[in-house]
Amino acid sequence: MVRVNAMEEQFEEVEILGKPALFTPSRIERGTVPCGYHLYEVRHDDDCQGDAVQIARNIYVNHWGSLITLYEIDIPVDGLLDIEPDDMNYGAGGCCTMSEYMVKYPAKGNYIDRCECYIHSLKKGGQSQLAEATIIEKIGDNLYLADYNGVRCTAIFNPFVCRYYVDDPNGLRVETKKSVYIRNGYEDRADYLASLADRFGADLYVVSCLADVLGESEDFDGLVSELEDIAYLGLV
């Protein structure tokens, strides 16, 4: 299942449930969506007429495309929101890239700071260069979750120069990946998998085996997608 970088994709601006969003027929890599924006996927009708009929965080069967929006969509407990074809209107605006959408619809208030930071990948002559990045949250002792040009990574704060140092080439450190369960309200991975089994009415052993096959990197993406489609097909 090939996924693309949100910051490199070409989109069409649409309206979904009356709110502006970006749409692409591609699948988007969730980790490339800038903080403050929400990624959803759309299912088309069984007759393949191109009508959008459902929105979810992950769609496998009858995947129509991906939506990115500043506005959170209230997805029901079962993970699927039924919509009517006219709930999604095409040609609603002129944004074609994620960067354009971010300028037109800026995210606010869900981060610690948005400021100039020293960026590892912008080194010149051995010295990191300054560029704007978003410091999302503190995740450890002088360790922060940051976002630079759609790349989620770690950062540290240097009190002597009063600047953050953003380690974008190396992405998220191991301890950051482990803390994703805590940040989403779970004690650990086992607690998260148990919640998925309960949510989809599936056997915990089946969920655990599927999670082991897909790997931890797919816990909040591919695993959920697989379970949604298994539930949709009535196989649980």
Summary of the structure (lengths in Angstrom):
residues: 236
radius of gyration: 19.1
end to end distance: 22.6
largest distance: 62.6
contacts: 708
relative contact order: 0.13
helix: 26%
strand: 34%
